[in-house]
Amino acid sequence: MLNVPSRDSGGIHSPAASPKSTMAPEPILLSPRRENSSDEEKSVDYIPANKRRVTRRMSMYRAENTGLESMHGSMRQSMRRGGRQSDGESPREDLFEEIPPDYRLKLEANTKKAMEFKMESCFRPHMRAFHLSWTSFLIAFTAWFAFVPLGPSVKESLNLTKSEMLKARLYSVGSTIGARILIGPIMDMYGVRIGQAGLLAFAAIPTLCAGFIQDFTDFLIVRSLIGVVGATFVGCQFWCMTMFHDNVVGSVNAISGGWGNLGTGLARAVMLTVYWTNLSIPGCDKECAWRNAFWVPALALLIAAYCVYFHGDDSPQGRKWKKITDRQTSSMILIDTISNPQSWLLFLQYAACFGVELHVNASISEYFYERFGASLGVATLIGVAFSLTNLFARALGGIFSDYFYRINGFKGRRLLQIGLTVGEGFLLIIFSLIDIFPVAVCFLLIFSIFVQAAEGSTFGIVPHVDRRHSGAVSGIVGAGGNVGAVLCSLLTVAVGSNSEAYFYIGFIVFGIGLLGYFIDVPDPVRQKRLPRRGGKATGEWRRRDDVVSVPSISKDNKIACQDVEEMRVRNESTSVPARRI
């Protein structure tokens, strides 16, 4: 009779027998479930039939504090549940099971980022995150610019001067710049969903209090606090970077940013409609009308915060945000990002496009009214036409950026960025010299397409700068747009003429466009497979087309991955994701 050692006797089945034991764990085979298999067979060896068969053969040494055995245990538990998700666990494959075939997206094998997008879909996690990103940004911009259409009534009620109105506007822009720089590292640490919902909920408080202000001090404080909501642009862009692959992230970022920017025009329509509705109520004068108009954007902010927090996902893996910055605080992330010169090159690029757009948008009606003698209505319509190109122009910049990236890698993105920014500066110079009204309108619209396409192209580059700290990079680059708008306004005040200011700004933009030649960031998707260095993992996934390889593990941790075969993923949208060990 054979004497088999028991678990408690320190035999070969005891994990405490020898931490350095060379006994390798049994390989785990994942295959489609048989229809007539017993419950016992289904528990370990089989997974639901909608999963594709992937074979993973691994031979490894056991080691202390590695967590590898717990990983196998969690995989077995997941298979015993038949793919069902337990409470407290982040959703995995089952997150995609309810999506109809017509709305399924092609996913990258390792990260589960979407490699395409379908605008008509609103399924979790990718497309719902996309729609929540631009709608929350749109509502935030509507609240941010709510004071603009009601400015004359507010000025009259509070007896404010023109300089005080300008000072409040600068404070609002200044708070936006600071909030955009700070919110990026916070989102890197705690996730986009929490950061975006927090900004929206916070801004709802001063927006609601706007109807109770009594003097200039109150007005200044409320405008400054509402300006914080402008940082939702960072969440809008970072959320799309988290959900979508490099080959489409430029298009998705551009579309979400362009549609969100329409909040500036929506603010005029909504606030004026509410204002006139209040005036139609018996006993409600102008002061009553504007004071009772701010509850609309405040309520919209709260609804947007609720939808983002309870109906959105932090990442393609679900609502559980995995910190990718081990042992780093938000201040350390910010310092790392600030010390990266590529962040500041893109800061200048975005200041030269979005900053110029904000300045021109605010001054173009006055320019046509004074220089060409256009009526106030015609000048306003020209300003509206300039803004409406956001519907497609910014998206075109992102789409072309992705197209050139697929053809020529990151070099294609960079060349497009240079061409758009240089073209923008050249067109602005020509526009400032034209004295014929119809020709000036044509050049303005062409310039509008270039400037907004450059914005989309800029945020096609941002995801490549620092993949660990994309939120912080987005914050710095986004702040550049507001800084550019302030500097353009100061230049206009210094020279005293809009046409002369446009001329000088055009030359500055032209020079900044040429600086785009020095933008140089890693492009891991198109890098050749790197050799192993001393048997240690470089921490990067190396892939060629659809072949996924698992990196070797450091020998310093007493682990050796042997005989790890590369798995060819034939259908990325339905395959089980390869785990990084």
N, C-alpha and C positions, 0 to 999 in steps of 0.2 A: 504494500500500500504506500502510495506516494505521500510524503509529508510536505504539504504546501504551506509556506510561511503566511501568517495572517497579517492584517494591517497593523495591529497593535504590537506585533513582535519585532518590528524593525526590519521586516523582510523587504523583498524587492518591491512590494506594492506600497510601502510606507514612504511618504514624501519626506519624512524626517530622517530617513536612513542615511542618505548622503546627498547633500545639496549639489555636489559636482558629479552626480551619477550620470553615466553616459547613456542611460536608458532613454530612448526617444519616444515621445507620445505617439499614440496611434494617429495616422493621418485621417483628416475629416473629409468625407466625400459628400458633396452636395449634388443631388440628382432629382429629377422630377418625380413626384409622388405617384405611385401606382394606384390605379383605381380600386383594385381588389386587395390591397395590402391590409394587413392587420394593424390595430392601433399600436401594438408594440413596435412594429416596423416603422410606423410613421414617426415615432417619437424622436429618433435620432438620425436615422440614415436618409430621411426624405424630408423635403420641404414642399410647400404648395405647388401645384402644377403650373401656376403662372410664372414661376421662377425658372430661369434658364440654367442648364447644367454647367457648373463650373467646378473643375477639379483642382484642388489645392493640396499638393504633396509637400509637406514640410518635415524636416528632421532637425531638431534643435536640442541644445543642452538646457537643462533646467538651471535656473539661477534665482537668487534671492532678489526680491523687490523689483521684479520685471513686469509682473502683471500679465504675462503671456498665458499662464494657465487659467487665470480668471477670464481672459478673453475667450478661450475655448469654452469655458463653462457658460459664459453669456451666450455664445453662439448655440450651444446645445439647448439652453433654456428657450432661446428664441425659436428653435426648430420644434421643440416640444409644444410650444404654444401655437404652432402652425402659422407663424408669421404675424400673430396678433401682438399688438403693442400693449405693454403694461403701464400702469400709472407711474408717472415720474420719469419715464424713459422718453428720449427724443425720438420722434417718428423716423423710420428708415424707409424700407421699400414700400411698406403699406401706405405711406404718404401719397404714393402715385397710383395706387390700385384703382381708385374710384374715378380717375380721369378717363373720359371716353376716348376711344382710339383717335378720333378726328382732332382732338385737342392735345394729344401727347406730344411732348417736345423731345428732340434728340438731346441726350445728356452726355456730358463728359464722364468717363468711366470712374475716375478717382474722386473728384470733388462734387459730382452730380450737378455741376453748373450747366445751365441750358445753352446749347449751341445754336439755337434758333428761337424765334419768338412769334407768337400768334396773337395779334391784337384783339381778336374777338373772344379770346379765352380769359377767364378770371379764376382759374383753378389754382389751388395751392400746389407748391409754394411759390413758383417762379412768377407766373403772370399775375397772381394776386398781389405779390410784393411790388411788381412794376406799377400796377394801377393805383395801389395805395401810395406809392412814392410820389407820383406826379399829382394826384388829387390832394394829398396833404400839403404838398408844396404850393399848389394853386390856392388853396384856402388860406395858407399862411401868408402868401403875398397879397391876397385880397385884404386881410386884416392889417398887414403892414402899411399898405397904401390907402387905408380907409380915411385918413385925415385929409388926403390931397383934394378930392372933389368937394369936401366940406370946408376947405380952408377959409374962403371968404366969410362964411357965417361964423366960424370959430373965432377968426380974427376980430370981427365986429363985436361979438358978445364979450370977449375977454379984453378988449381994447389993446390988442397987441400991435407992435410996430413991425415993419418989414424986416428989420434986422433981427428981431426976436423970433420971427417965423423961420428965418434962415438958420439961426442958431439952433433952434429945436430940430430942424432937418439934419444938420450936421451931427448933432448928438445921436439922432436915430441911426444914421449911417455908421457912426463910430461904434455904437453898441453892437451893431451887426458884424462889423469887422472883428471885434473881440470875441463875440460868441462863436463865429465860424472857426476861428483859430482854436478855441478851447474845446468845442464840442467834438471835433474829430478824434482826438485821443480818448475821450470818454466813450465814444461809440466803439473804438477799437477794443476797449476794455470790457464793456458791458453789453454790447450789441446795438444794432441799428434801431430795433423796435423800441427798446426802452428809451433811447436817446431822442428819437423822433417824437414819440408820444409825450415825453416829458417837456420838450420844447413847446408843443402845441398846447398842452394843459397849462403850462406856466404863462404863456402869452394871453390866454383867455382872461386871466385876472385883470391885468392892466387895461385890456381892451374893454372889459365891462365897466371898469372904473373911469373910462374916458368921459362918460356922461356926467361925472360928478366934479370935474375940475373947476376951480374958481379963479385961478390967477396964472401968471406966467410960470411960476415955480412948479405948480401942479402939472401944467402942460408939458414942461420940459421933462419931468420925471416920467410921465406916462409915455411920451414919445420915445424916450430912451429904453424903457422896459419893453414896449411893443417891438422895438427894433431887434430884440433878441430873436424873434421868430424868423427873421431872415436867414438864420443859420439852418433852417430846415432844408435849404438847398444842399447842404453837405450830406444830410441824411438821404435825400432823394438820390444823389449821385452814388453815394457809398452803398446804398441798398442794391442798386442795379449792378454795381461791381461785384457784390457778394453773390448774386444770383445768376449772372450770365457770364459766359465764356469770353475769352479775348476776341474771338472772331466776330462777335456781335455786340460786345459791350459798348463800342463807340456809338452804334446806331441807337441802342436802348438808352444810353445816357443822354444823347442829343434829343431824342423824342421826349423823354420825361422832363428834361430841363426846359425845352422850348414850350411845351404845353403848360408847365408850371409858371413860366414867365408871363403867360396870358393873364395872371392874376392882377397885374397892374391895370389892364383894361377892364377886367371884371369888377374891380373895386369901384371904378367910376359908375358902371351900370348899376350895380347893386346898391351902393350907398345913395346915389341920387334918386333911385326908385323909392327906397325906403324914406328918404327925406321928403320927397314930394307927396308920398302917401301920408306921412305924418302931418304935413301942412294941410291936407284936405280934411283932417279931423277938426271939428269945431272947437275953438278955444286953444288950439296948438299953434304958437307963433314959430318964428325961425329958430329961436334958441331952444324951444321945446323939441322942434323937429330934429335938429342935429344931435341933441343930447340923447334922445331916445332911438337913434339909429344904430348905435354901437352894440346893442344887444344881439343884433343879427350876426356880425362876424364873430362875436364872443361865443355864441351858441354853436356856430359852425366849427370853431376851433375845438370845442369840447367833443363834438360828434366825431371829428377827424381823429382826435386823440384816442377815443374809445375804439374806433375801427382799427387803427394802427396797432394798438396794444393787444386787443382780443381777437383780431381776425388776420393778423399778419404773422410772418415767420421771420426769424433772424437770419436764417441761412437755408440752403437746400436741404439740410438734414433736419430742419424743424425749428422749434422755438428755444431750444437749449443752445445758448451761445457758448462756443468753446474758445476760451482765451488762447490766442496764438502768440501772446507776448508774456512768456513765463518769467516771473519774478521782475516784472516791469510795472511801474506806475504810469499814470497818464502823463505826469510831468516828464518822466524819462522818455516816453514815446515822443512827446512834443520836442524835446531837446534833440533826439535822434533825427526827427524830420526837419527841424530847422537847420541842422548841420549838413543837410544834403543839398548841394548847390542846384541839383535838378529841380527841386521843389521851387526854388526862387526863379529859375528860368521860366517855369510854367506860370508862376505868379505874375511875371512881367507879360507873358503872352496873354493871360486872361485879362490883365489890366488894359491891354491894348485892344481887346475886342469887346468884352462885356462892359468894361468901364467906359469906353467910348460910346457904346450903344446907349447906356443910361444917360450920358451927358447929351448926346444928340437927341434922344427921345424927349428930354426935358426942355430943349431949347429950339427944336426945329420949327415949331409953329410960330414962335416969335421971330425966327430968322426969315421965314417967308413973308410974314406980315410986314416986317420993317424993310427988307431989301427989295422985294418985288411988289409991294403994295397989295398983296392978296387980302381978301376979306377974312375976318376972323373965322367964319365957318369953313372956308376953303383951306385955310392954314391948319385948322384942327383936323380936317379930313386927311390932309397930307401926313400929319403926325400919326393918325390912326392907321393909315396904310403902311407907314414905316414899322409900326408895332406888329401888325398882323402877319408880316412875313415870318414871325416866330412859328407860325403854324407848320411851315415846311422847311424854311431855310436852315435852321439849326439842325434839323434832322438830316438834311442833305449832307452837312459837314460830317456828321457821324457815320452815315452810310458810306460815303466815299472813303472815309478814313478806314473803315473795316474792309472795303474792297481793295484798297491799295495794300493793306496789311496782309490780306490773303495772297496777294500777288508777290509782294516784295518784302514781307516782314515789317519790322518796325521802321526800317528806312522809308517805306512807303508812307507811313503815318507822318514822319518828320517832314518829308518833302511836300506833302499836301499842306501841312501846317505853315510852312514857310511861304508857299505860294498864295494861300488865302490871306495871311496877315500882310504880306507885301502888297498884294493886290488891293486890300482894304485901305492901306495908307495911300497908295497911288490914286485910288478913286476919290478919297476924301480931299486930296490936294486939288484934283481937277474940279470937283464939285464946288469948292470954295472960290474958284476963279470964274465960274460960269455966270453970265448975266441974262441969259435967255430962260424964261420961266419954264416952258415945256421940257427943254433939254436938262435943266436943273432937276426937275422932278424925275426924269428917267435915270439920271446918274444917281440920284438919292436912292431909288429903289434897287438899282444894281449894287450900290454900296451896302445897302441893308442886307442883301443876300450874302455878300462876302463877309460882313462883320459877324453875322449870326452863324454862318457856316464855320467860321474860325472858332467860335465858342464850342460848337459841337466837336470839332477836330481836337481842340485842346483837351477836352475830357475823354477823348479816345486815347490820349497818351497817358493821362493820370494813372490808370490802373497798372501801368508798367513800371512806375517809379519805385515804389516800395510796397510789395505785396503784403508784407506783414502789417504795415501801418497805412493802409489805403485811406482810412478815415482821416488821419491827421494830414496826409497830403492833400486830400480833397478840401479840408478846412483852410489850409494855407492858400491854395490856388483860388478857392472861392472868395476868400477875403481880398485877393488881388483885384477882383472886379470892382468892389466897392471903393478900394483905395484909388483905382484909376479914375472912377467917376468924380471923386473929391478933387483930385489933382487937375482934372480937366476943367472943373468949375473954377478953381483958383486961377488957372491960366487965363480963362475967359475974363475974370474980374481984373486981372493984371493988364491985359491988352485992351480991354474995353470994347471989343467988337467980336461978334460971333463968327463972321467970315474970316477975320484974321486969326482967330483962335483955331478954327477948323484947319486953316492952312498949316499952322505950326504943329497941331496935333497929328496931321497927316504925315509930316516928316518924322515925327517921333515914332509913330506906329510903323512906318517903313523900316526904320532902324531896328526896332524891337523884332520885327519879322525876320530880319537877317540874323539876329541872335539865335533863332531857332536851329541854325546849323549845329550849335553846340549842345543841343539836347541829345543825350546819349544814355540810354537805360538798357538793362538786360532784357533779352528776348528769349526766355527759357524754352518756349515752344519750338523755336527754330534752331536752338543750339544743338550741336552734335552731341552724341552720347559721351559723357565725361568718364574718364577712367577712375577706378577706385583708388583712393589714396591710403595706403597702409592698412587696407582692410576696413577702414572706417567709412561710415555712411556720410555722404555730403549733405544729407538732409533734403535733397531735391528728388522729385520724381523724374525719371528719364523715360521718355516714350518716343516711339516712332510710329506715326499714324495711329493704328488702333491697337498696338501692342503695349500692354501695361506691364511694367517690371517692378518688383518690390526691392527697395534698396537693402544692401547688406547692413547688419547691425554691428555697432562698435564692439570690438573684442574687449575693451576696457570694462564693459558690463558683464563679462564672462558669458557672452552669448555668441553662438556661431550659427548662422543660418546656412544650412547645407542643402544642396539639391533643391533650390527654390526655382521652379520652372515658370517661365513667362506664360501668361494667360492671354490668349487672343480673344478680345471681346467683340463678338460678331454683331450684337445688337445692344448698343449702349443704353437705350431707353428702357430695356427690360432686364438687364443683367444685374446680378448681385454685385455691389461695389467692392472693389479690391480694397482691403484694409491695409493701412500703413502700420507696420509693426514697430 
